[in-house]
Amino acid sequence: MCDSFSRAGMEVTLALPESDKAISALTISELVENRIGRKVNFSISIFRKSKLVGKSKTLGSYWGARKFLNQQTFDFCMVRVPILLVLSVNQGLPTIFEAHNTLLHNRYQVLHNFWKYKLVTLSKKKEMLLFVTISKALADHWIQEGVPGQKVVPLHDGFDSLMYREKIPMDEARKLLGIGQSLKIVTYTGSLYEDRGIETILNLARCYKDVQFWILGGPLKRKQYFEALARERQIDNVVFQGWVKREKVKEFLFASDVLLMIWTRSVKTINFCSPLKMFEYMASGRVIVGHGFPTIKEVLKDGREALLVDPDSFDDLKKKIGMALSLKCAPEMARQARQLAFKEYSWDKRVDTILRLLQFRN
């Protein structure tokens, strides 16, 4: 988002609390460059994060952020943490809040209730310009909680249009990765945590022994765990790539026949989320098979841009993987998904919408 705001002509500063480790602004800049795959075109500032009860907590960033904001002049401030929203609004700054969840504190209900009260109260102040949510379902939730509907803007997450602008033909992508041209490949990208349902991919691999299943993501311990599980079950057509640089991920996507999106109902945000992988999958122009959770259906239509399956049915998933591998209309479905991604869901499109709403654009 910082990158896209900057390319839209805005002067952008990404302000971050200091890390528990000694990391310089230069090192953070390098980390950000690895994330977006090119040179940073915006400023990065680090403010102090105090320790509370011997530990660095979000609350400890309040005073450092306040000092930082007192020393700067901004047209608007965009925040995602309620405590920084309190700071920004109370200092009279034009503010955008971006909500990613319904839950504001993971451990204590009383703190969730406190921050919910503060969030709804502050949303009614004139300093609060926009209340951005990452899905319509999340927008509906916060409107029901009392956030003024006229300020709420549902904007799904997105993808880097510059990175995916040039479509790499499958044969070229496979040459880059050293992958055989005749293989059928189904690829999953993302975390390997317990609530992601990775064992489901192992079960699919047992059903489709002539297909290779590529899994990109970490953390390392989970990768090692699933590798051991695959060996134990004598499954040899699953390849765990581990963590892969973002610019390299696109090569795997372009090299694949089918892209797999799966989760479980244990994911706390599953009914409100906007998964980044979905938009990169769409932009790659490959056939998508995925669980049809509510916010996925806000973006993709089954049979038009993707094959969506019942999240509670392995048989449905298995069936539609087979369909995706054999569909004659697969190229058209993939083309429509890519077209929709570039039309509606790039970071640039997201920024353009925000700037228009703020009347920074005509």
Disulfide bonds with the S-S distance in Angstrom:
none
